[in-house]
Amino acid sequence: MWIVCASMYCIIFYDSMQFMKKREIYVLLHNIRSTHNVGSIFRTADALGVTKIYLSGFSPTPTDRFGRQRKDIAKVSLGAENLPWEYVSVPEKTIKDLKKKKFQIVGLEQGKSSVDYKKAKIKTPVLFVVGNEVEGVDKKTLSLCDVIAEIPMKGKKESLNVSVAFGVALFRMLGI
């Protein structure tokens, strides 16, 4: 925290990175097909102070099966691919394990039981679940979520690009 005083007025500045580091914010990307979307989400996650990203299903990882950096993800993420990440083969197990550690599980998806993302009450530690560009988060995974948040659409299109929706929703829900 910084305190700057000029005559009678003092302004307190918080080091936003220190504030964010204290909060546990995890993300699960399940069946994201595009390397560009994964790279973009990594870059946005870094800006948000995300602690860790889990990838599952056919989501591409920042390294290939030989452990080499994927240039297509690195090109979009611009260094953010170094954010801590882990590939998990059974996302439901990861969600259940985090629930045992008192994580709130928030699905980003449209549906009957979803709430406007601006009204979602988020507490940390938290895991945000993001699904496929076309099919979204599958029902099995959604059933494990404590909150399902959606961005209301006012135009003709039913949804935003997954990486755009991720940024819009998380910046608002995390109050950044």
Steps between C-alpha positions, in 0.01 A plus 500: 500500500621848416380818668549826312419828676472845352402767753181382674413213265644151514451239233558133574620283211491126530748291312244311290735208430559446873124510557436250221774260614319453831187371326489148361345520154509186287364437151401176328495499119312194377494403132612837366595418143687813388863568591425869451221491757723314748783750447264794538352355820850447643586863426177627655542265798843646564353852498235383748754351741377143447692253716473191278336371183382143453454369146297190420341308216642600163605849615848570360773551761786753487745216434467212256525130594880526477514789747577761235335841516210536256577804289136557407397541866815696591439745214159596645580478871822705472676333794190428707523132401745476789213546745472183714288245316420131512331257265236287673337201334190496723377857561220383730757352740690830505178689573407261782851525649482880497151494654647303791748789540205744525532641148192660352438352153368748242398388152496755221204385295151590383213297637175480694670520839760762404517845657612827347877516546468850648285357782707189573643496853860382471715399795850365502647253468321455168517281191351640178394232251508588129377266227513431130456782248187342347354260757596690817542330837351149499208416732704257711751773583232767546330280760810541719493882486385708796417793273436517127558850368412631157550819303161620367495546122307795354575448131425229247791275597449263794851520640844661498827337405612288799816701567311830478225371730766378746655847521172691522358270770806461721604864503149588618444209740839545665448876528811596305 
